[in-house]
Amino acid sequence: MDESRPVATPMAMKLHKRKPEEEACDPSIYQSMIGSLTYAMTATLPDIAYAIGVLSQYNHDPSNEHMVALKRVFRYLNGTKDWLLRFGEGLEDESVLRRYVDSDYAGCPGDY
């Protein structure tokens, strides 16, 4: 997938359960690909978490449509391989995009 054309989003389609008349793909290959992305997602790539969560629901009986959607995640990663995520202090470079998140904003008693 190194030479694939990059895409802007990791997930673009709504998936459905495989129907009996649809062609199935090899579940072991599909599960292996999901597994490699799951490890990457938990360590360094939180931007693909939703896509991997949805795609992993079809591990048991994936169709070719699911494989196409999974390959789209790899194409997205091909386009974002130069991006980085840094935590902590010492980010003196002003060209770095910074984001700050309060994960419990809804639980805050103040009216902001």
JOJOJO-V71196 format. One record per residue. N is the residue number from 1. RES is the residue in one letter. BURIAL is 1 if it has 24 or more other C-alpha atoms within 12 Angstrom, else 0. Layout:
{{N/RES/BURIAL} {N/RES/BURIAL}}
//
This chain:
{{1/M/0} {2/D/0} {3/E/0} {4/S/0} {5/R/0} {6/P/0} {7/V/0} {8/A/0} {9/T/0} {10/P/1} {11/M/1} {12/A/0} {13/M/0} {14/K/0} {15/L/0} {16/H/0} {17/K/0} {18/R/0} {19/K/0} {20/P/0} {21/E/0} {22/E/0} {23/E/0} {24/A/1} {25/C/0} {26/D/0} {27/P/0} {28/S/0} {29/I/0} {30/Y/1} {31/Q/1} {32/S/0} {33/M/1} {34/I/1} {35/G/0} {36/S/0} {37/L/1} {38/T/1} {39/Y/0} {40/A/0} {41/M/0} {42/T/0} {43/A/0} {44/T/0} {45/L/1} {46/P/0} {47/D/1} {48/I/1} {49/A/0} {50/Y/0} {51/A/1} {52/I/1} {53/G/0} {54/V/1} {55/L/1} {56/S/1} {57/Q/0} {58/Y/1} {59/N/1} {60/H/0} {61/D/1} {62/P/1} {63/S/1} {64/N/1} {65/E/1} {66/H/1} {67/M/1} {68/V/1} {69/A/1} {70/L/1} {71/K/1} {72/R/1} {73/V/1} {74/F/1} {75/R/1} {76/Y/1} {77/L/1} {78/N/0} {79/G/0} {80/T/0} {81/K/0} {82/D/0} {83/W/0} {84/L/0} {85/L/0} {86/R/0} {87/F/0} {88/G/0} {89/E/0} {90/G/0} {91/L/0} {92/E/0} {93/D/0} {94/E/0} {95/S/0} {96/V/0} {97/L/0} {98/R/0} {99/R/0} {100/Y/0} {101/V/0} {102/D/0} {103/S/0} {104/D/0} {105/Y/0} {106/A/0} {107/G/0} {108/C/0} {109/P/0} {110/G/0} {111/D/0} {112/Y/0}}
//
